[in-house]
């Protein structure tokens, strides 16, 4: 499955995050990005947060004011079927960066502003399969650029999928 980087986003803590044209990816995350609550966000197993543009587009179509970066994701990817993303899979970017999906980011009230009814649970992996943000560890650091190509490779066949579809 192939797609492109729609937007790269960073902030000095929390959400929303602001768009940047390129960013350095390290094992600890994106340079210039900070997480407000390190107990729940960041660290080597949650270094980078990703979300599919198809999820954002679907939710915006339902009337929610969600846009890339508004729910705290660092990388918004276009052209991928987000429901096919699974734990253990790898995003390989054209510039050489590789990220492995380690877990699903639990939504919290800090992203409620991106939902017309405050219903941030719309990004909960179990309640809404195919809509969760993915946390990744950095396998290969480097520079990510907006509009860069990305290839999704499924990982361990025993890892549970994000969606049963």
N, C-alpha and C positions, 0 to 999 in steps of 0.2 A: 504494500500500500504506500503510495507516494503523495506528498503534499508540499506545502510551502509555509514558511514563517510569515504569518499575517502581521503579527506585532510582537515586539519585545518590550517588556514593561518592568520598571523598577520603582522603588520608593524609599523614603527614609524611615519607613515603618508603617506597616498596615496597608489597607486598601482604601481608595483605589490606587493603582500604580500608574505611572506616566510612561508614555512611549519613548523609546530611544531607537536610534538607527542601528546601533551595534552594541555589543556588550561582551566583556570577558567572562568566561565561565571557568570557575575554579572548583576543586572538590568541596569547598564550603559554600558554593552558590555563586550568584552573579555579583560582580564588583559593583558597588554603588547601591546595592539592594540590602535592606535591613528588615528583619521581621520583628514585630512589636512583642509578640508572646512566644519566646523561644522554647517554652515548655511544649508547645503544640506545633510550631513551625520552625523550619531551618534545621541545620545540622547535616551531617554527611548523608543520611538516608532520606532526607527531605530537602535537599539542596536547591532544587529547581521545581517550580510548580507549573504544570501545563494544562491547557484546556483546548478543546476543539472549537473552531469557529462555528461549526454546525450546531453545537449546543447553544452558543450565544445567539445565533440567528433564530433558532427555534423559540427560545425563551423571549427574545425581543418581539417576535411575531405574535406572542401571546399577550403583549402589552407591557412587558417588563422593561425598565430603562437600562438594562444590562448592555455593556459595550466591552470590547477587549480591554483588559487590565482592571476593570471595575470590581472584579471579585478576587483580586489579589494574585492572579496567575502571572507568571513571568513570561511565558511563551504561549501565544495564541497561534494555533496551527490551522491552516485552511486546506481543504481538499481531501481530508481524511474522514473516514467513517469512524467517529469517536467511539461508537458502541462496540467496535472490534478491538479496542485497546484492552490489554490485559496485563496483570501483574507479571513481572519477569521479562516482558518484552523490551525492545530497545528502539529508541529513536536515533537514527544515524543521519546527521546533518551533512550537507555537501562540503562544508568547510572543515570537517573532521571531528567535530564535537559528537560524543555519543552519551546518551542518557538512558538509564535503565529504570523502568517503573517499579517502585518499591511498595507504594501504598496509595490509597485514595485519601485526599484531603477532606477532613470532616468540616462541613460548613458551620459558620457561627454567626452571631448577630452583627459582627463587624462588617459583613457584606450585605446586610439587609437593605441598604440604600439602593442596591441594584435590582430590587424586586418591588413591583408596584404595591404589593400587599405585605412587604417585609418577609415573604416566605422563602428565606434563604435555604430551607430544607430541600428546595428544588434541585440542589447540587449534591444531595446525599446519595451515596452509591447504592445503598440497600433499598431506599424508598423510591428512587428514580434511576434505575439502571441505565447506563449510557450517558449520564449527565454529570458525573463527578470529575473534579479536578484530579490530576495525577501528580503525585510526588515522585521525584526521580533522584537517583544518585548519579554522580558524574563518573562515567567510565573513562572518557577521554576529554580533558579540558581543552579550551581554545576560545576562539572568537565566534560568536553567533551574529548574523546579520539579518535584518528584515528582508523579506523576499527570497531568502535562501531556501533551497530545496531540502526536503527531509524524506527519509524512507523509514517506514515502520516494519520491524521484524518481530514476529511473535517469539516469545521465549519458551520456557518450560511448558510443555503441553498440559501439565497437571495444575498450573496456576489457574485460579478461577477467573473467568472473564468478567469484565465490567457489566456486561449485559448478557442475558440468555438468548438474545436475538441473533 
